[in-house]
Amino acid sequence: MLQRIQSLFLLLAGALSLLTWAAPIRAYTLGSGDLWMLTRGIQQSDGTPMADVSVPVPFHVIHTVIGLAFLVSIFLYGNRVRQARIIRGTWLVALLNGVLQFISSRSLDAYLRDSDDVLGHYGISFYLPIAVVVFAILAERAIKKDDELVRSADRLR
């Protein structure tokens, strides 16, 4: 039921979570070339994976599960309590995932600074989990307001 505002928020949260596949979490400029920390691993500018470093957390899998959970929860409008629980659990996982991305990028920073002069900046995929959490919280609040409206209408009958 896409007439409700929470459905729009959930659609945005799911789409943004899936969009993290397209951009780097963090980009580095090394003396020997560029390096990107993507959700699916660490790659050099020519697309080859970095041999001696890997991302310990499969961010691409987590972002896909988060995005699909938000998109599936759009169709759970018949059971608002279950929908709200799924959304709350999913945005907590998204928040934890954002923290893990930060920790992973900082540990990669420390590793790269030991071996070379490094200049790094955060990419769009670093900030997308924050937007995902914001849209999920807005959806959860809209579901709560919708539930309160239905309960007040039931009392009037």
C-alpha positions in Angstrom: 0.0 0.0 0.0 2.1 2.9 -1.3 -0.3 5.7 -0.2 1.1 5.8 3.3 4.1 8.1 4.0 5.9 5.3 5.9 5.9 3.2 2.7 7.8 6.0 1.0 10.3 6.2 3.9 10.8 2.4 3.7 11.3 2.5 0.0 13.9 5.3 0.4 15.7 3.4 3.2 15.7 0.2 1.2 16.9 1.9 -2.0 19.7 3.8 -0.2 20.8 0.6 1.5 21.1 -1.2 -1.9 22.8 1.9 -3.4 25.8 1.3 -1.2 27.0 -1.2 -3.8 27.6 1.6 -6.3 30.0 3.8 -4.4 33.1 3.5 -2.2 33.0 3.6 1.5 36.4 5.3 1.6 38.8 6.3 -1.1 42.6 6.5 -0.6 45.3 8.2 -2.6 48.6 6.5 -2.1 52.0 7.2 -3.6 51.5 4.0 -5.7 48.0 4.7 -6.9 44.4 4.9 -5.7 42.6 2.4 -3.4 38.9 2.1 -2.7 37.2 0.4 0.2 33.9 -0.9 -1.3 31.2 -2.8 0.4 32.4 -6.0 -1.3 36.1 -5.5 -0.5 39.2 -3.4 -1.0 40.2 -2.7 -4.6 42.9 -0.8 -6.4 42.0 1.8 -9.0 42.3 -0.7 -11.9 39.7 -3.0 -10.3 42.0 -5.7 -8.9 41.5 -6.6 -5.3 44.2 -5.8 -2.8 46.1 -9.0 -2.1 47.3 -8.4 1.5 44.2 -6.8 3.0 40.6 -7.8 3.1 37.4 -6.5 4.8 36.5 -8.8 7.7 32.8 -8.0 7.5 30.7 -8.8 4.4 29.2 -5.3 4.1 27.6 -6.1 0.7 25.6 -9.0 2.2 24.5 -7.0 5.2 23.4 -4.0 3.1 21.5 -6.3 0.7 19.7 -8.0 3.6 18.9 -4.6 5.2 17.6 -3.2 1.9 15.4 -6.3 1.2 14.1 -6.3 4.8 12.9 -2.7 4.4 11.4 -3.4 1.0 9.6 -6.5 2.2 8.3 -4.6 5.3 6.4 -2.2 3.0 4.0 -5.1 2.3 3.4 -5.9 5.9 1.0 -3.0 6.3 -1.7 -5.3 7.5 0.2 -6.1 10.7 1.6 -2.8 11.9 3.1 -4.2 15.1 5.1 -6.8 13.1 6.1 -4.2 10.6 7.4 -1.8 13.3 9.4 -4.6 15.0 11.0 -5.6 11.7 11.8 -2.0 11.0 13.3 -1.4 14.4 15.4 -4.5 14.2 16.6 -3.6 10.8 17.6 -0.1 11.6 19.5 -1.3 14.6 21.4 -3.7 12.3 22.0 -0.8 9.9 23.3 1.4 12.7 25.6 -1.4 13.9 26.7 -1.9 10.3 27.6 1.8 10.0 29.7 1.5 13.2 31.5 -1.5 11.8 32.2 0.3 8.6 33.7 3.2 10.5 35.9 0.8 12.6 37.0 -1.1 9.5 37.9 2.1 7.6 39.9 3.4 10.6 41.8 0.1 10.9 42.5 0.2 7.2 43.7 3.8 7.7 46.1 2.6 10.4 47.4 -0.2 8.2 48.0 2.0 5.2 49.7 4.8 7.1 52.3 2.3 8.4 53.4 1.5 4.9 52.9 4.6 2.8 51.9 8.3 2.8 48.1 8.2 2.6 45.4 10.7 1.9 41.9 9.3 2.5 38.3 10.7 2.3 34.9 9.1 3.0 32.8 8.2 0.1 29.0 8.4 -0.3 28.5 4.8 0.9 29.9 5.8 4.3 27.1 8.3 4.8 24.3 6.2 3.4 23.7 4.0 6.5 23.0 7.3 8.4 20.4 8.3 5.9 19.0 4.7 6.0 18.6 4.9 9.8 17.0 8.3 9.6 14.4 7.2 7.0 13.7 4.0 9.0 13.1 6.0 12.2 10.8 8.3 10.3 8.9 5.3 9.0 8.6 3.8 12.5 7.2 7.0 13.8 4.7 7.2 11.0 3.6 3.7 11.7 3.2 4.5 15.4 1.0 7.6 14.4 -1.0 5.4 12.0 -1.6 2.8 14.7 -2.7 5.5 17.2 -5.1 6.9 14.6 -6.6 3.5 14.0 -7.0 2.9 17.7 -8.6 6.3 18.3 -11.0 5.5 15.4 -11.9 2.2 17.0 -12.7 3.9 20.3 -15.1 6.2 18.5 -17.2 3.3 17.2 
